[in-house]
């Protein structure tokens, strides 16, 4: 009997070790990726020049996924100089989508916005140049507002201010096509939420449901062509499913259901079945599903929310005293972070209803709640998790072809949805071209070479 205990006991320890990630089964995930993230494409080449030879060397490469692999840019605003530039370089190595924090406290109409407006303008210019898609976060929220909003007494004036604010954001940044509309819509009256006059306005409109309908109808009256998202921190909350179902029944124009998953305590680390079942539960509503804020830490996690709250209270006190209290990144949790994210991204990417995954903190520097919740260390050097995602997105889930072809014939291939760059060397002349492949690709893609 003692020999049996000797063999089993170490396995029991591993099973209970929160820094150990048991690989997920991922049954059928690669097959689903092949089916739902790729298409057959046919290229027809139309030559303007007269040529003597028909044979040429073709190269094509996926340069930007249709799927949105994102990061939250909320940290970037605090970066300066070389760190700012390096942050964007690191981002560009892997990602193609960014969430820009546009909280009302930052974009306050009654304050001097010159510095923050320049930051937004710089980010939009850089993103346009680098083919990075942006989401604005959020148009409205019951937190993160200036005091004149929080303590407003005239609810009719507050409503005008709210609608003016949302209109200004949508119209001032036409380059941003994705918007979180009302952040965390079933959360305004949760016990942990501090008071704001927006709560009074919601009650004034008859409650959460009619208030949210009015907000969505208003933003659609400003611009119906944007991708509007409903986003919440706790997708397991039955009320969140109900409000999305209600939006669908009311035929509100919104494109996506957003799910956050900040896994900073052991009881919040999602299992394979929890992730899959959560997606399946919401997929029946027929909307795109976005994982909007993902955190998997490489610092030691807390057991539960109570333990986590005790840490956050101590950290808040330290910050008030001008001291830092951030959790260090630990090697064993760095292994967990990398292996967990490999499975998480593979499973989520394989589901056809999901359109984006946004990892919330790119770096441990200024990471939310003081966790080592980034893919990069504080000096912006890569962790294992960053390299793991880079390998998945840029190496495993990519299409790159180099072969000899007859230019008179069509060229057929199967590739990931996204934007492509290509070139053909023909009669010692190099012809370059661009094209896109998506789920609606039907029939040959004609490419004029000149």
N, C-alpha and C positions, 0 to 999 in steps of 0.2 A: 504493500500500500504506500509506503513512503516513497518508492520510486515513481509511482504514478503522480503523487503530489509534487515531486521534484520536477516532473515534466510539465505539469499543468500550471504551476504557480507563476513562472515567468510569462506564460501566455496571458494569464489573468492580469498581470501588471501592465502588459502592453495594451490590452483591451481597455484598461482604465486610464491610461496615460493620455491626457488631453493634447499632448504635443505629437501624438502618433496619429497619422491619417491612414486608415485602412482603405486601400483602393476600391473605388466603386465598381460595380459590375459593368455599367454602361452598355447593357445588352442592346444591340441594334443601333447604337449611336452613330457609328461610322457609316452604316448603311443609310440612316436618315440624313446625314450630312450630304452624302453622295446624291440622294434623291431630291432633297429640298433646297440645297444651296448651290447646285450646279445645273448647267443646261448644255444641251448640244448646240453648237454654233457652226455656221457655214460662212466662210469668207469668200466673196467673189472679188477678184482684182480687175480693175478697169484701168488700162494703160493709156496715157496721153501720148507718150513718146513711142516712136518706132523702135523696135528692139530686134536684135539679130538672134538672141538666144532665148529659149523658153524656160530654162532652169535657173533657179535663184535660191539664195539662202534666206529662209524666213526665221525671224525671231519675234515672239509675242510674249508679253508679260503682264500679269495682273498688277496694277499699281494702286488700286483703291477698291476695297471691298464694298459691295452694296450694303452688307450688314454693318451696323454701326458699333465699332469697338471704341468705347469712350473712357474718358477720365473727367473728373470734376476739376474745373479751373479755379475753385474757390481759394486755393493756396497761392495761385500765381500772382494775385494782386499784391501780396506781401513780399514777393521776390524783387530783388534789385540787381542791376548791373549784369555781371557775368552769370549769376545764378538764374536770372530771368531767361537769358538766352540759352543756357544749358538745359533748363527745364523744358523749353520748347523743343530743343534738339532731341532730348530723351523721349518726349511725347511723340515726336515725328518718327521715331524708330519703329513704333508699334501701332499707334492709334490713329483714328481718322474722325473722331467725334469728341466734342467737348461741351460740358455744361458750364455756362457762365453764370455766376451768382449775381443776380440783379435785385437783391432784396431792397425793399422800400427805404430802409435806413441808409442804404448806400446811394440810392438814386433819388433822394429827397428833393422835391421840387423847390423847397424853401431854403435850401442850403447852397453853398458855392460848390458846384459839381465839376469844376474845371478839371481837377486831377482825375476823378473817376471817369469822366466822359472821355478824357484822352486815353485812359487805360482801355476802355471798351473800344474806342476807335482803333487803337493799335492792334488789339486782339482780332478784330474783324478784318482788318487789312491783312494781317499775317495769315489768318485762317483762309481767306479768299485766295491768297497767293499759293497756299499749300494744300488746297482742296480739302480743307477740314470743315465738316458740317458742325453747326452750333445749335445748342438748345439754350434758351433763356429760362432762368429759374429764379423765382416764379413771377407770374403776373400779379398774384395776390396771395396773401398768407395772413394768419392771425398772430404771427410773430415777426420779429425782424423789421419793425417799423419805427419811424421817428415818433418822439413823444407827442407832437401836436396831433398825430393820428391816433395814437394809443388812448389819449385822454380827451378826445373830441366829445363835445356835449351835444352838438346839433347833428342828428343822424342824417337829415336831408343834405346838409353841407358835406358830411362825410361821404355819402354816396356819390355826390358830384366829384369829390376829390379822388375816390377810388376809381371811378370810370375814367376820369381825366388821366390818372396815373397809368392805367392799363393801356389806354389809347396811345399815350405818349411812347411807351415802351415798344408797342407793336409797330408804330409808324416811324419811330426814330431809328429803328434797326431793321430795315427791310431784308438785310442779308440773313437774319435769323429766321429760319423756317419752322423750327420746333419750339414750342412753349409749354411749360407746366403752367396750367391755368390757375387753379386754386390748390395750393400745396396742402396735403393732408386734410381733405375736406370733412372727414368724420371725426377729426380731432379737436375742434375748437373748444369743446366743453369738457374735455378729459381733465381729471383732477390735477394733473401736473402742469397744466397750461396756465400761464399768468394772464391776468385780466387785460383786455383791450377793448376799445370801443367797437372794433369789428365784430366782437361777440354780440354787443348790443344791436348792431346793425342786422346781424343774422336773425336775432329774435324779432326785430322790427319788421323784417320781411316775412315772418311766419315760420322760421326755423331753417335748418340746414338745407333741406331739399329745395324749397322755393328760392332760397337765396342763391344756391349754386346754379339753378336753372337760369336765373336772371343774369348771373355773371357769364355763363357760357353763351347765352343769347347775345349779350352785349359784345363780347370779344368777336363773335362771328359776324356781328353787324359792322365791326371795324374791318375785318378781313377774314373771309371764309376759307381762304386758300392755305392758311397755315396748318401745320400739324399740331393740334391741341391735345395735351395729355392730362390725364387724371392721375395723381401720384400720392402714395401714402406710405407711411413707415411700417405698417403692420398689415400685410396682405391677408394674414390669417384671421383678422377681425371680421366677423360675419357682416358687420355694418358696411364695411368697405365693398364687399361683393354686392350687397343690396343697393348701394348708391350707384355703382356702375351699371347694374341691371336696370335701375330706374332711369339713368341717362339714356340707355339703349331704348327703353320703352317710350321715353319722351322724344326719341329721334333727335337728340342733341348731336350736333356736329363735333365729334371728337374722334381722334384717330387711335389713341393708345391708352393702355392701362399700365401705370407705373408701379413697380414693386421695389421697395428698399429692403436691404438685408445687411444690417450692421452687426457682424458676428463678433462682438467684443466680450461676450461671456459664454461659458460652455453651453448653457441652455439655449443660446441663440444660434449655435452652429447647426446649419440645416443638413439633414441627411439626404441621401440620393432620392429616396422615396418622397420626402417632404418637398424637395425642389420640384420634382416631376409632377406630383399630385397638385401642387399649388398652381403650376402652369396649366395643367389640364382642367382644373376647376374653373379658371377664368377664360380659357380658350373658347368655351361654349358661347361666350358673349360676342365672338366674331371680331374682336378688336386686336390690333397689334399689342403685344406685351413687351414692355421695356423693363429691364432690371436697371433702375435709375441711380441707385446709390448702394454700392457693394463695399463692405469692409471685411477683410480677413486679416487679422493682425499677425505680426511676427513677434509681438510682446506677449508676455504671459496673460492669459485670459482670466477673467473673474468667473466664479462659479455660477453666479446668478445676478439679476438686476439689483438686488439689495446690496450685495457686496460691491457691485459696480458703483452704486450711488454713494456709498461711503467714501470710495476713492475720489469720485468727482467732487464731493463736498470739500475734502482736504485739498484737492488740486485748486479749486476755486479760491480757497483761502490763501494758498501759496501765491497764486497769480495776483490777488489783491495786494499782497505784500511785496510784489515785484520779483518773485522767485518762480523758477520753472519747476514743474513736477511732472515730467514726461516719463513714460515707461520705456525701458531699453529694449532694443531688438535682441532676441536670443537665438542662438544657432539652431536649437531643436525646433523652435517655433517657426524659424525661417524655412526649415524643411517641410513642416506642416503646411505653411502658407503656399509654398510652391506646388506641392503635390495635391493639396485640396483644390487650388485654383485650376490646375490642369483638368481635373475631373469636372469641376463645376462648369467651366467654360465649355468643355466638350459636350456635356449633357444639355446645357441651355442652348448652345449653338445648333444642336441637332433637332430642336423642336421648331416646327415650321411657323408657329405663332409668334415667336420671339423675334424682335427686330433690332434690339440693341442691348448691350451690357455696358454699364458705366461703373468703373472702379473709382471710388470716391476720392481717395488721396493717392496721388502719384508718388509722393515722397513722405518720409517721416517728419520732415521739417514743417512745422505748423500743422501737423496732422490733427484731425478732429478728436477732441477729448483726451489728447495726450497719449494716445496709443501709438505703437509703431505700426500704423495702419497703411503705410505706403509700400509701393513696389520698389522704391529707391531708398537708400539710406539718406540721412540728413545732408550729406555732402553731394547728393544726387548720383552717387555711384550705384550700379544695379545690384539688387538682391537676386536670389535664385528665382523668385517668383516673376520678376521682370523678364529674365532670360527665358523662363518657361513659356510665358505668354508670347514673347517675341518669336520663339521657335514655332509655337502653334499657329499664330496668325500669319507670320511672314514666310514660314517654311513648309509646314504641314498643310495649311489651308490656303494654298496658293496655286496658281497655274502659270507655268513658264515652259515655253516650247522653243526648240531650236532644231530645225531640220531643213533639208533640201526639198524643194517643191517644183512642180511644173506650173508656171505662172498662168497658163491657159486653163488649168483645171481649178475647180473649187477646192478649198481646203477646209476639212471638217475636223472639229475637235470638241472635247467636253471640258468646260471650265467653270470656275466659280463665278457667281454673279458679281459684276463690278465693272470698273473702268480699266481698259487695257491700252498699253502702248505697244507698237509694233514697228518692224522695219524689214525691208527686203533688199538684199544686195543683188543687183541684176545688171549685167553688162557693165560692171565696175562702177555703177551708180547706186547710191543708197537712197531708197525711198522710205519715208517715215509716215506713220498714220496712227490714228486713235479710233477706238470704238468701244462700245459697251455691250455687256451681256446681262440680261435679267430674266426673271421668270416669264416675262411676256415676249421674249425674243422668239419670233416666229418667221421662218423664211430666211433666205440668205442676207448677209450684211454686205452691201456693195461699198467697196473702198476704191476711190479714185487715186491713182498714183501719178503724181506729177512733181 
